[in-house]
Amino acid sequence: MVDDCNMSRENRIMINNICKEITEIKQGISLLNTKVTELFNHQSNRLPLWATLFITHLSSTVVGLLVFAIK
């Protein structure tokens, strides 16, 4: 009888520890989802690659023309 009580107490402690670990894992996943959402929002605010290349090409052309005009 005493062994059954000790075993049930140990089982209850293990179950409580597992519940705490599950809660911590859920909080970690929630934090991870928040960080991924922030990352996607940051990436969506950037210019597309073609626009970046176009602006770079245009600015280098303008600088080249200015250098050519000054000489």
N, CA, C and O atoms as a Tripos MOL2 file, in Angstrom:
@<TRIPOS>MOLECULE
protein
  284   283    71     0     0
PROTEIN
NO_CHARGES

@<TRIPOS>ATOM
      1 N           0.8270   -1.2060    0.0000 N.3       1 MET1
      2 CA          0.0000    0.0000    0.0000 C.3       1 MET1
      3 C           0.8670    1.2650    0.0000 C.2       1 MET1
      4 O           0.5740    2.2330   -0.7010 O.2       1 MET1
      5 N           1.9280    1.2360    0.7900 N.am      2 VAL2
      6 CA          2.8170    2.3920    0.8920 C.3       2 VAL2
      7 C           3.5250    2.6020   -0.4450 C.2       2 VAL2
      8 O           3.7230    3.7390   -0.8730 O.2       2 VAL2
      9 N           3.9080    1.5000   -1.1070 N.am      3 ASP3
     10 CA          4.5760    1.6050   -2.3930 C.3       3 ASP3
     11 C           3.6540    2.2240   -3.4360 C.2       3 ASP3
     12 O           4.0970    2.9990   -4.2840 O.2       3 ASP3
     13 N           2.3610    1.8780   -3.3680 N.am      4 ASP4
     14 CA          1.4020    2.4520   -4.3090 C.3       4 ASP4
     15 C           1.2620    3.9570   -4.1150 C.2       4 ASP4
     16 O           1.1550    4.7040   -5.0870 O.2       4 ASP4
     17 N           1.2640    4.3950   -2.8750 N.am      5 CYS5
     18 CA          1.1520    5.8310   -2.5870 C.3       5 CYS5
     19 C           2.3920    6.5720   -3.0720 C.2       5 CYS5
     20 O           2.2900    7.6530   -3.6510 O.2       5 CYS5
     21 N           3.5670    5.9820   -2.8310 N.am      6 ASN6
     22 CA          4.8000    6.6180   -3.2790 C.3       6 ASN6
     23 C           4.8590    6.6680   -4.8010 C.2       6 ASN6
     24 O           5.2850    7.6650   -5.3840 O.2       6 ASN6
     25 N           4.4280    5.5830   -5.4360 N.am      7 MET7
     26 CA          4.4570    5.5360   -6.8940 C.3       7 MET7
     27 C           3.4870    6.5540   -7.4840 C.2       7 MET7
     28 O           3.8110    7.2250   -8.4640 O.2       7 MET7
     29 N           2.2970    6.6700   -6.8920 N.am      8 SER8
     30 CA          1.3310    7.6430   -7.4120 C.3       8 SER8
     31 C           1.8210    9.0660   -7.1760 C.2       8 SER8
     32 O           1.5660    9.9440   -8.0000 O.2       8 SER8
     33 N           2.5150    9.3110   -6.0730 N.am      9 ARG9
     34 CA          3.0710   10.6320   -5.7920 C.3       9 ARG9
     35 C           4.1730   10.9570   -6.8040 C.2       9 ARG9
     36 O           4.2340   12.0710   -7.3260 O.2       9 ARG9
     37 N           5.0350    9.9850   -7.0760 N.am     10 GLU10
     38 CA          6.0860   10.1850   -8.0690 C.3      10 GLU10
     39 C           5.5010   10.4160   -9.4600 C.2      10 GLU10
     40 O           5.9820   11.2590  -10.2160 O.2      10 GLU10
     41 N           4.4640    9.6600   -9.7830 N.am     11 ASN11
     42 CA          3.8080    9.8550  -11.0810 C.3      11 ASN11
     43 C           3.2000   11.2470  -11.1960 C.2      11 ASN11
     44 O           3.2820   11.8820  -12.2480 O.2      11 ASN11
     45 N           2.5950   11.7160  -10.1170 N.am     12 ARG12
     46 CA          1.9800   13.0420  -10.1130 C.3      12 ARG12
     47 C           3.0630   14.1070  -10.2970 C.2      12 ARG12
     48 O           2.8600   15.0730  -11.0310 O.2      12 ARG12
     49 N           4.2010   13.9390   -9.6410 N.am     13 ILE13
     50 CA          5.3150   14.8850   -9.7850 C.3      13 ILE13
     51 C           5.8250   14.8790  -11.2180 C.2      13 ILE13
     52 O           6.0840   15.9370  -11.7920 O.2      13 ILE13
     53 N           5.9720   13.6860  -11.8020 N.am     14 MET14
     54 CA          6.4360   13.5870  -13.1820 C.3      14 MET14
     55 C           5.4510   14.2390  -14.1370 C.2      14 MET14
     56 O           5.8530   14.9300  -15.0730 O.2      14 MET14
     57 N           4.1670   14.0220  -13.9060 N.am     15 ILE15
     58 CA          3.1360   14.6250  -14.7670 C.3      15 ILE15
     59 C           3.1860   16.1370  -14.6570 C.2      15 ILE15
     60 O           3.0780   16.8300  -15.6690 O.2      15 ILE15
     61 N           3.3460   16.6640  -13.4550 N.am     16 ASN16
     62 CA          3.4290   18.1170  -13.2730 C.3      16 ASN16
     63 C           4.6590   18.6840  -13.9700 C.2      16 ASN16
     64 O           4.5910   19.7530  -14.5770 O.2      16 ASN16
     65 N           5.7960   17.9660  -13.8840 N.am     17 ASN17
     66 CA          7.0080   18.4210  -14.5650 C.3      17 ASN17
     67 C           6.8220   18.4170  -16.0790 C.2      17 ASN17
     68 O           7.2590   19.3400  -16.7670 O.2      17 ASN17
     69 N           6.1770   17.3850  -16.5880 N.am     18 ILE18
     70 CA          5.9210   17.3170  -18.0320 C.3      18 ILE18
     71 C           4.9980   18.4480  -18.4640 C.2      18 ILE18
     72 O           5.2050   19.0400  -19.5230 O.2      18 ILE18
     73 N           3.9900   18.7540  -17.6690 N.am     19 CYS19
     74 CA          3.0830   19.8660  -17.9990 C.3      19 CYS19
     75 C           3.8370   21.1950  -18.0230 C.2      19 CYS19
     76 O           3.5880   22.0340  -18.8890 O.2      19 CYS19
     77 N           4.7550   21.3890  -17.0780 N.am     20 LYS20
     78 CA          5.5590   22.6150  -17.0680 C.3      20 LYS20
     79 C           6.4410   22.6920  -18.3060 C.2      20 LYS20
     80 O           6.5730   23.7560  -18.9110 O.2      20 LYS20
     81 N           7.0470   21.5660  -18.6870 N.am     21 GLU21
     82 CA          7.9000   21.5400  -19.8740 C.3      21 GLU21
     83 C           7.0910   21.8200  -21.1340 C.2      21 GLU21
     84 O           7.5580   22.5290  -22.0260 O.2      21 GLU21
     85 N           5.8960   21.2750  -21.2150 N.am     22 ILE22
     86 CA          5.0310   21.5330  -22.3770 C.3      22 ILE22
     87 C           4.6860   23.0130  -22.4550 C.2      22 ILE22
     88 O           4.6790   23.5950  -23.5400 O.2      22 ILE22
     89 N           4.4020   23.6220  -21.3140 N.am     23 THR23
     90 CA          4.1000   25.0520  -21.2810 C.3      23 THR23
     91 C           5.2990   25.8660  -21.7550 C.2      23 THR23
     92 O           5.1400   26.8220  -22.5130 O.2      23 THR23
     93 N           6.5050   25.4890  -21.3110 N.am     24 GLU24
     94 CA          7.7150   26.1960  -21.7410 C.3      24 GLU24
     95 C           7.9370   26.0280  -23.2380 C.2      24 GLU24
     96 O           8.3310   26.9770  -23.9150 O.2      24 GLU24
     97 N           7.6890   24.8350  -23.7590 N.am     25 ILE25
     98 CA          7.8480   24.5920  -25.2000 C.3      25 ILE25
     99 C           6.8510   25.4240  -25.9940 C.2      25 ILE25
    100 O           7.2060   25.9980  -27.0240 O.2      25 ILE25
    101 N           5.6140   25.4960  -25.5300 N.am     26 LYS26
    102 CA          4.6010   26.3070  -26.2180 C.3      26 LYS26
    103 C           4.9920   27.7800  -26.2130 C.2      26 LYS26
    104 O           4.7920   28.4720  -27.2110 O.2      26 LYS26
    105 N           5.5470   28.2730  -25.1040 N.am     27 GLN27
    106 CA          5.9880   29.6620  -25.0440 C.3      27 GLN27
    107 C           7.1510   29.9000  -25.9970 C.2      27 GLN27
    108 O           7.2270   30.9460  -26.6430 O.2      27 GLN27
    109 N           8.0530   28.9330  -26.0840 N.am     28 GLY28
    110 CA          9.1770   29.0510  -27.0120 C.3      28 GLY28
    111 C           8.7110   29.0750  -28.4560 C.2      28 GLY28
    112 O           9.2260   29.8480  -29.2640 O.2      28 GLY28
    113 N           7.7420   28.2370  -28.7850 N.am     29 ILE29
    114 CA          7.1940   28.2170  -30.1460 C.3      29 ILE29
    115 C           6.4890   29.5250  -30.4490 C.2      29 ILE29
    116 O           6.6010   30.0500  -31.5560 O.2      29 ILE29
    117 N           5.7690   30.0500  -29.4820 N.am     30 SER30
    118 CA          5.0900   31.3360  -29.6700 C.3      30 SER30
    119 C           6.1020   32.4480  -29.9230 C.2      30 SER30
    120 O           5.8960   33.2830  -30.8040 O.2      30 SER30
    121 N           7.1860   32.4650  -29.1620 N.am     31 LEU31
    122 CA          8.2410   33.4650  -29.3550 C.3      31 LEU31
    123 C           8.8860   33.3060  -30.7300 C.2      31 LEU31
    124 O           9.1630   34.2940  -31.4100 O.2      31 LEU31
    125 N           9.1210   32.0640  -31.1320 N.am     32 LEU32
    126 CA          9.7000   31.7920  -32.4400 C.3      32 LEU32
    127 C           8.7800   32.2730  -33.5580 C.2      32 LEU32
    128 O           9.2480   32.8620  -34.5320 O.2      32 LEU32
    129 N           7.4820   32.0270  -33.4270 N.am     33 ASN33
    130 CA          6.5200   32.5050  -34.4260 C.3      33 ASN33
    131 C           6.5230   34.0160  -34.5110 C.2      33 ASN33
    132 O           6.4230   34.5780  -35.6010 O.2      33 ASN33
    133 N           6.6360   34.6810  -33.3720 N.am     34 THR34
    134 CA          6.6900   36.1400  -33.3560 C.3      34 THR34
    135 C           7.9290   36.6430  -34.0860 C.2      34 THR34
    136 O           7.8460   37.5860  -34.8720 O.2      34 THR34
    137 N           9.0780   36.0180  -33.8300 N.am     35 LYS35
    138 CA         10.3190   36.4240  -34.4840 C.3      35 LYS35
    139 C          10.2580   36.1810  -35.9880 C.2      35 LYS35
    140 O          10.7340   37.0100  -36.7650 O.2      35 LYS35
    141 N           9.6800   35.0560  -36.4100 N.am     36 VAL36
    142 CA          9.5560   34.7570  -37.8420 C.3      36 VAL36
    143 C           8.6360   35.7720  -38.5140 C.2      36 VAL36
    144 O           8.9130   36.2200  -39.6270 O.2      36 VAL36
    145 N           7.5540   36.1320  -37.8490 N.am     37 THR37
    146 CA          6.6410   37.1420  -38.3970 C.3      37 THR37
    147 C           7.3500   38.4830  -38.5500 C.2      37 THR37
    148 O           7.1810   39.1630  -39.5620 O.2      37 THR37
    149 N           8.1450   38.8690  -37.5470 N.am     38 GLU38
    150 CA          8.9110   40.1170  -37.6380 C.3      38 GLU38
    151 C           9.9050   40.0600  -38.8000 C.2      38 GLU38
    152 O          10.0880   41.0470  -39.5120 O.2      38 GLU38
    153 N          10.5360   38.9220  -38.9870 N.am     39 LEU39
    154 CA         11.4930   38.7600  -40.0740 C.3      39 LEU39
    155 C          10.8080   38.8910  -41.4270 C.2      39 LEU39
    156 O          11.3200   39.5660  -42.3200 O.2      39 LEU39
    157 N           9.6470   38.2460  -41.5840 N.am     40 PHE40
    158 CA          8.9110   38.3530  -42.8390 C.3      40 PHE40
    159 C           8.4530   39.7800  -43.0930 C.2      40 PHE40
    160 O           8.4860   40.2480  -44.2310 O.2      40 PHE40
    161 N           8.0270   40.4760  -42.0430 N.am     41 ASN41
    162 CA          7.6110   41.8700  -42.2070 C.3      41 ASN41
    163 C           8.7970   42.7350  -42.6270 C.2      41 ASN41
    164 O           8.6500   43.6260  -43.4630 O.2      41 ASN41
    165 N           9.9590   42.4780  -42.0560 N.am     42 HIS42
    166 CA         11.1550   43.2440  -42.4200 C.3      42 HIS42
    167 C          11.5240   42.9710  -43.8810 C.2      42 HIS42
    168 O          11.8500   43.8980  -44.6240 O.2      42 HIS42
    169 N          11.4730   41.7190  -44.2850 N.am     43 GLN43
    170 CA         11.8330   41.3680  -45.6530 C.3      43 GLN43
    171 C          10.8210   41.9170  -46.6540 C.2      43 GLN43
    172 O          11.1940   42.2730  -47.7710 O.2      43 GLN43
    173 N           9.5590   41.9890  -46.2750 N.am     44 SER44
    174 CA          8.5530   42.4790  -47.2110 C.3      44 SER44
    175 C           8.6440   43.9860  -47.4170 C.2      44 SER44
    176 O           8.1180   44.5060  -48.4000 O.2      44 SER44
    177 N           9.3040   44.6920  -46.5020 N.am     45 ASN45
    178 CA          9.4580   46.1380  -46.6340 C.3      45 ASN45
    179 C          10.6520   46.5130  -47.5080 C.2      45 ASN45
    180 O          10.8700   47.6930  -47.7820 O.2      45 ASN45
    181 N          11.4180   45.5340  -47.9430 N.am     46 ARG46
    182 CA         12.5880   45.8180  -48.7680 C.3      46 ARG46
    183 C          12.1810   45.9310  -50.2290 C.2      46 ARG46
    184 O          11.1400   45.4230  -50.6470 O.2      46 ARG46
    185 N          13.0360   46.6190  -51.0020 N.am     47 LEU47
    186 CA         12.8070   46.7160  -52.4380 C.3      47 LEU47
    187 C          13.0790   45.3710  -53.0840 C.2      47 LEU47
    188 O          13.9190   44.6100  -52.6050 O.2      47 LEU47
    189 N          12.3730   45.0700  -54.1750 N.am     48 PRO48
    190 CA         12.7040   43.8470  -54.8970 C.3      48 PRO48
    191 C          14.0900   43.9650  -55.5380 C.2      48 PRO48
    192 O          14.6110   45.0670  -55.7080 O.2      48 PRO48
    193 N          14.6700   42.8400  -55.8840 N.am     49 LEU49
    194 CA         16.0210   42.8140  -56.4230 C.3      49 LEU49
    195 C          16.1250   43.5990  -57.7240 C.2      49 LEU49
    196 O          17.1110   44.3050  -57.9400 O.2      49 LEU49
    197 N          15.1220   43.4880  -58.5950 N.am     50 TRP50
    198 CA         15.1950   44.1800  -59.8800 C.3      50 TRP50
    199 C          15.2230   45.6940  -59.6740 C.2      50 TRP50
    200 O          15.9060   46.4080  -60.4080 O.2      50 TRP50
    201 N          14.4780   46.1880  -58.6730 N.am     51 ALA51
    202 CA         14.4580   47.6290  -58.4170 C.3      51 ALA51
    203 C          15.8110   48.0980  -57.8750 C.2      51 ALA51
    204 O          16.2960   49.1730  -58.2280 O.2      51 ALA51
    205 N          16.4010   47.2860  -57.0240 N.am     52 THR52
    206 CA         17.7180   47.6250  -56.4910 C.3      52 THR52
    207 C          18.7490   47.6790  -57.6170 C.2      52 THR52
    208 O          19.5530   48.6100  -57.6780 O.2      52 THR52
    209 N          18.7300   46.6950  -58.5000 N.am     53 LEU53
    210 CA         19.6670   46.6750  -59.6220 C.3      53 LEU53
    211 C          19.4420   47.8550  -60.5660 C.2      53 LEU53
    212 O          20.3970   48.4520  -61.0640 O.2      53 LEU53
    213 N          18.1730   48.1850  -60.8080 N.am     54 PHE54
    214 CA         17.8510   49.3080  -61.6800 C.3      54 PHE54
    215 C          18.3660   50.6200  -61.0990 C.2      54 PHE54
    216 O          18.9600   51.4280  -61.8130 O.2      54 PHE54
    217 N          18.1420   50.8290  -59.8190 N.am     55 ILE55
    218 CA         18.6030   52.0590  -59.1680 C.3      55 ILE55
    219 C          20.1300   52.1240  -59.1910 C.2      55 ILE55
    220 O          20.6980   53.1910  -59.4250 O.2      55 ILE55
    221 N          20.7920   51.0050  -58.9540 N.am     56 THR56
    222 CA         22.2610   50.9710  -58.9790 C.3      56 THR56
    223 C          22.7780   51.3070  -60.3740 C.2      56 THR56
    224 O          23.6980   52.1100  -60.5260 O.2      56 THR56
    225 N          22.1900   50.6970  -61.3750 N.am     57 HIS57
    226 CA         22.6090   50.9510  -62.7560 C.3      57 HIS57
    227 C          22.3560   52.4080  -63.1510 C.2      57 HIS57
    228 O          23.2070   53.0430  -63.7750 O.2      57 HIS57
    229 N          21.1930   52.9300  -62.7890 N.am     58 LEU58
    230 CA         20.8530   54.3020  -63.1150 C.3      58 LEU58
    231 C          21.8060   55.2840  -62.4260 C.2      58 LEU58
    232 O          22.2790   56.2320  -63.0530 O.2      58 LEU58
    233 N          22.0850   55.0620  -61.1550 N.am     59 SER59
    234 CA         22.9740   55.9870  -60.4530 C.3      59 SER59
    235 C          24.4020   55.9080  -60.9910 C.2      59 SER59
    236 O          25.0800   56.9310  -61.0860 O.2      59 SER59
    237 N          24.8640   54.7090  -61.3430 N.am     60 SER60
    238 CA         26.2160   54.6200  -61.9100 C.3      60 SER60
    239 C          26.2800   55.2710  -63.2860 C.2      60 SER60
    240 O          27.3040   55.8530  -63.6470 O.2      60 SER60
    241 N          25.1960   55.1810  -64.0620 N.am     61 THR61
    242 CA         25.1570   55.8520  -65.3620 C.3      61 THR61
    243 C          25.2040   57.3620  -65.1900 C.2      61 THR61
    244 O          25.9280   58.0470  -65.9110 O.2      61 THR61
    245 N          24.4460   57.8800  -64.2490 N.am     62 VAL62
    246 CA         24.4300   59.3220  -63.9990 C.3      62 VAL62
    247 C          25.8050   59.7920  -63.5400 C.2      62 VAL62
    248 O          26.2810   60.8320  -63.9960 O.2      62 VAL62
    249 N          26.4460   59.0560  -62.6560 N.am     63 VAL63
    250 CA         27.7830   59.4320  -62.1920 C.3      63 VAL63
    251 C          28.7700   59.3740  -63.3530 C.2      63 VAL63
    252 O          29.6210   60.2540  -63.4890 O.2      63 VAL63
    253 N          28.6620   58.3410  -64.1910 N.am     64 GLY64
    254 CA         29.5320   58.2380  -65.3580 C.3      64 GLY64
    255 C          29.3500   59.4050  -66.3040 C.2      64 GLY64
    256 O          30.3320   59.9370  -66.8190 O.2      64 GLY64
    257 N          28.1210   59.8130  -66.5420 N.am     65 LEU65
    258 CA         27.8480   60.9640  -67.4160 C.3      65 LEU65
    259 C          28.3920   62.2590  -66.8150 C.2      65 LEU65
    260 O          28.9210   63.1070  -67.5330 O.2      65 LEU65
    261 N          28.2610   62.4060  -65.5140 N.am     66 LEU66
    262 CA         28.7870   63.6130  -64.8580 C.3      66 LEU66
    263 C          30.3130   63.6550  -64.9600 C.2      66 LEU66
    264 O          30.8850   64.7160  -65.2140 O.2      66 LEU66
    265 N          30.9630   62.5390  -64.7670 N.am     67 VAL67
    266 CA         32.4200   62.4900  -64.8880 C.3      67 VAL67
    267 C          32.8270   62.8040  -66.3000 C.2      67 VAL67
    268 O          33.7960   63.5330  -66.5140 O.2      67 VAL67
    269 N          32.1120   62.2710  -67.2770 N.am     68 PHE68
    270 CA         32.4170   62.5020  -68.6860 C.3      68 PHE68
    271 C          32.1910   63.9900  -69.0440 C.2      68 PHE68
    272 O          32.9580   64.5750  -69.8090 O.2      68 PHE68
    273 N          31.1270   64.5850  -68.4770 N.am     69 ALA69
    274 CA         30.8130   65.9790  -68.7770 C.3      69 ALA69
    275 C          31.8390   66.9400  -68.1550 C.2      69 ALA69
    276 O          32.1430   67.9870  -68.7260 O.2      69 ALA69
    277 N          32.3540   66.5810  -67.0050 N.am     70 ILE70
    278 CA         33.2970   67.4600  -66.3160 C.3      70 ILE70
    279 C          34.6470   67.4460  -67.0460 C.2      70 ILE70
    280 O          35.3150   68.4790  -67.1060 O.2      70 ILE70
    281 N          35.0550   66.3180  -67.5910 N.am     71 LYS71
    282 CA         36.3640   66.2420  -68.2620 C.3      71 LYS71
    283 C          36.3220   66.9530  -69.5470 C.2      71 LYS71
    284 O          37.3250   67.0020  -70.2590 O.2      71 LYS71
@<TRIPOS>BOND
     1     1     2 1
     2     2     3 1
     3     3     4 2
     4     3     5 am
     5     5     6 1
     6     6     7 1
     7     7     8 2
     8     7     9 am
     9     9    10 1
    10    10    11 1
    11    11    12 2
    12    11    13 am
    13    13    14 1
    14    14    15 1
    15    15    16 2
    16    15    17 am
    17    17    18 1
    18    18    19 1
    19    19    20 2
    20    19    21 am
    21    21    22 1
    22    22    23 1
    23    23    24 2
    24    23    25 am
    25    25    26 1
    26    26    27 1
    27    27    28 2
    28    27    29 am
    29    29    30 1
    30    30    31 1
    31    31    32 2
    32    31    33 am
    33    33    34 1
    34    34    35 1
    35    35    36 2
    36    35    37 am
    37    37    38 1
    38    38    39 1
    39    39    40 2
    40    39    41 am
    41    41    42 1
    42    42    43 1
    43    43    44 2
    44    43    45 am
    45    45    46 1
    46    46    47 1
    47    47    48 2
    48    47    49 am
    49    49    50 1
    50    50    51 1
    51    51    52 2
    52    51    53 am
    53    53    54 1
    54    54    55 1
    55    55    56 2
    56    55    57 am
    57    57    58 1
    58    58    59 1
    59    59    60 2
    60    59    61 am
    61    61    62 1
    62    62    63 1
    63    63    64 2
    64    63    65 am
    65    65    66 1
    66    66    67 1
    67    67    68 2
    68    67    69 am
    69    69    70 1
    70    70    71 1
    71    71    72 2
    72    71    73 am
    73    73    74 1
    74    74    75 1
    75    75    76 2
    76    75    77 am
    77    77    78 1
    78    78    79 1
    79    79    80 2
    80    79    81 am
    81    81    82 1
    82    82    83 1
    83    83    84 2
    84    83    85 am
    85    85    86 1
    86    86    87 1
    87    87    88 2
    88    87    89 am
    89    89    90 1
    90    90    91 1
    91    91    92 2
    92    91    93 am
    93    93    94 1
    94    94    95 1
    95    95    96 2
    96    95    97 am
    97    97    98 1
    98    98    99 1
    99    99   100 2
   100    99   101 am
   101   101   102 1
   102   102   103 1
   103   103   104 2
   104   103   105 am
   105   105   106 1
   106   106   107 1
   107   107   108 2
   108   107   109 am
   109   109   110 1
   110   110   111 1
   111   111   112 2
   112   111   113 am
   113   113   114 1
   114   114   115 1
   115   115   116 2
   116   115   117 am
   117   117   118 1
   118   118   119 1
   119   119   120 2
   120   119   121 am
   121   121   122 1
   122   122   123 1
   123   123   124 2
   124   123   125 am
   125   125   126 1
   126   126   127 1
   127   127   128 2
   128   127   129 am
   129   129   130 1
   130   130   131 1
   131   131   132 2
   132   131   133 am
   133   133   134 1
   134   134   135 1
   135   135   136 2
   136   135   137 am
   137   137   138 1
   138   138   139 1
   139   139   140 2
   140   139   141 am
   141   141   142 1
   142   142   143 1
   143   143   144 2
   144   143   145 am
   145   145   146 1
   146   146   147 1
   147   147   148 2
   148   147   149 am
   149   149   150 1
   150   150   151 1
   151   151   152 2
   152   151   153 am
   153   153   154 1
   154   154   155 1
   155   155   156 2
   156   155   157 am
   157   157   158 1
   158   158   159 1
   159   159   160 2
   160   159   161 am
   161   161   162 1
   162   162   163 1
   163   163   164 2
   164   163   165 am
   165   165   166 1
   166   166   167 1
   167   167   168 2
   168   167   169 am
   169   169   170 1
   170   170   171 1
   171   171   172 2
   172   171   173 am
   173   173   174 1
   174   174   175 1
   175   175   176 2
   176   175   177 am
   177   177   178 1
   178   178   179 1
   179   179   180 2
   180   179   181 am
   181   181   182 1
   182   182   183 1
   183   183   184 2
   184   183   185 am
   185   185   186 1
   186   186   187 1
   187   187   188 2
   188   187   189 am
   189   189   190 1
   190   190   191 1
   191   191   192 2
   192   191   193 am
   193   193   194 1
   194   194   195 1
   195   195   196 2
   196   195   197 am
   197   197   198 1
   198   198   199 1
   199   199   200 2
   200   199   201 am
   201   201   202 1
   202   202   203 1
   203   203   204 2
   204   203   205 am
   205   205   206 1
   206   206   207 1
   207   207   208 2
   208   207   209 am
   209   209   210 1
   210   210   211 1
   211   211   212 2
   212   211   213 am
   213   213   214 1
   214   214   215 1
   215   215   216 2
   216   215   217 am
   217   217   218 1
   218   218   219 1
   219   219   220 2
   220   219   221 am
   221   221   222 1
   222   222   223 1
   223   223   224 2
   224   223   225 am
   225   225   226 1
   226   226   227 1
   227   227   228 2
   228   227   229 am
   229   229   230 1
   230   230   231 1
   231   231   232 2
   232   231   233 am
   233   233   234 1
   234   234   235 1
   235   235   236 2
   236   235   237 am
   237   237   238 1
   238   238   239 1
   239   239   240 2
   240   239   241 am
   241   241   242 1
   242   242   243 1
   243   243   244 2
   244   243   245 am
   245   245   246 1
   246   246   247 1
   247   247   248 2
   248   247   249 am
   249   249   250 1
   250   250   251 1
   251   251   252 2
   252   251   253 am
   253   253   254 1
   254   254   255 1
   255   255   256 2
   256   255   257 am
   257   257   258 1
   258   258   259 1
   259   259   260 2
   260   259   261 am
   261   261   262 1
   262   262   263 1
   263   263   264 2
   264   263   265 am
   265   265   266 1
   266   266   267 1
   267   267   268 2
   268   267   269 am
   269   269   270 1
   270   270   271 1
   271   271   272 2
   272   271   273 am
   273   273   274 1
   274   274   275 1
   275   275   276 2
   276   275   277 am
   277   277   278 1
   278   278   279 1
   279   279   280 2
   280   279   281 am
   281   281   282 1
   282   282   283 1
   283   283   284 2
@<TRIPOS>SUBSTRUCTURE
     1 MET1         2 RESIDUE 1 A MET
     2 VAL2         6 RESIDUE 1 A VAL
     3 ASP3        10 RESIDUE 1 A ASP
     4 ASP4        14 RESIDUE 1 A ASP
     5 CYS5        18 RESIDUE 1 A CYS
     6 ASN6        22 RESIDUE 1 A ASN
     7 MET7        26 RESIDUE 1 A MET
     8 SER8        30 RESIDUE 1 A SER
     9 ARG9        34 RESIDUE 1 A ARG
    10 GLU10       38 RESIDUE 1 A GLU
    11 ASN11       42 RESIDUE 1 A ASN
    12 ARG12       46 RESIDUE 1 A ARG
    13 ILE13       50 RESIDUE 1 A ILE
    14 MET14       54 RESIDUE 1 A MET
    15 ILE15       58 RESIDUE 1 A ILE
    16 ASN16       62 RESIDUE 1 A ASN
    17 ASN17       66 RESIDUE 1 A ASN
    18 ILE18       70 RESIDUE 1 A ILE
    19 CYS19       74 RESIDUE 1 A CYS
    20 LYS20       78 RESIDUE 1 A LYS
    21 GLU21       82 RESIDUE 1 A GLU
    22 ILE22       86 RESIDUE 1 A ILE
    23 THR23       90 RESIDUE 1 A THR
    24 GLU24       94 RESIDUE 1 A GLU
    25 ILE25       98 RESIDUE 1 A ILE
    26 LYS26      102 RESIDUE 1 A LYS
    27 GLN27      106 RESIDUE 1 A GLN
    28 GLY28      110 RESIDUE 1 A GLY
    29 ILE29      114 RESIDUE 1 A ILE
    30 SER30      118 RESIDUE 1 A SER
    31 LEU31      122 RESIDUE 1 A LEU
    32 LEU32      126 RESIDUE 1 A LEU
    33 ASN33      130 RESIDUE 1 A ASN
    34 THR34      134 RESIDUE 1 A THR
    35 LYS35      138 RESIDUE 1 A LYS
    36 VAL36      142 RESIDUE 1 A VAL
    37 THR37      146 RESIDUE 1 A THR
    38 GLU38      150 RESIDUE 1 A GLU
    39 LEU39      154 RESIDUE 1 A LEU
    40 PHE40      158 RESIDUE 1 A PHE
    41 ASN41      162 RESIDUE 1 A ASN
    42 HIS42      166 RESIDUE 1 A HIS
    43 GLN43      170 RESIDUE 1 A GLN
    44 SER44      174 RESIDUE 1 A SER
    45 ASN45      178 RESIDUE 1 A ASN
    46 ARG46      182 RESIDUE 1 A ARG
    47 LEU47      186 RESIDUE 1 A LEU
    48 PRO48      190 RESIDUE 1 A PRO
    49 LEU49      194 RESIDUE 1 A LEU
    50 TRP50      198 RESIDUE 1 A TRP
    51 ALA51      202 RESIDUE 1 A ALA
    52 THR52      206 RESIDUE 1 A THR
    53 LEU53      210 RESIDUE 1 A LEU
    54 PHE54      214 RESIDUE 1 A PHE
    55 ILE55      218 RESIDUE 1 A ILE
    56 THR56      222 RESIDUE 1 A THR
    57 HIS57      226 RESIDUE 1 A HIS
    58 LEU58      230 RESIDUE 1 A LEU
    59 SER59      234 RESIDUE 1 A SER
    60 SER60      238 RESIDUE 1 A SER
    61 THR61      242 RESIDUE 1 A THR
    62 VAL62      246 RESIDUE 1 A VAL
    63 VAL63      250 RESIDUE 1 A VAL
    64 GLY64      254 RESIDUE 1 A GLY
    65 LEU65      258 RESIDUE 1 A LEU
    66 LEU66      262 RESIDUE 1 A LEU
    67 VAL67      266 RESIDUE 1 A VAL
    68 PHE68      270 RESIDUE 1 A PHE
    69 ALA69      274 RESIDUE 1 A ALA
    70 ILE70      278 RESIDUE 1 A ILE
    71 LYS71      282 RESIDUE 1 A LYS
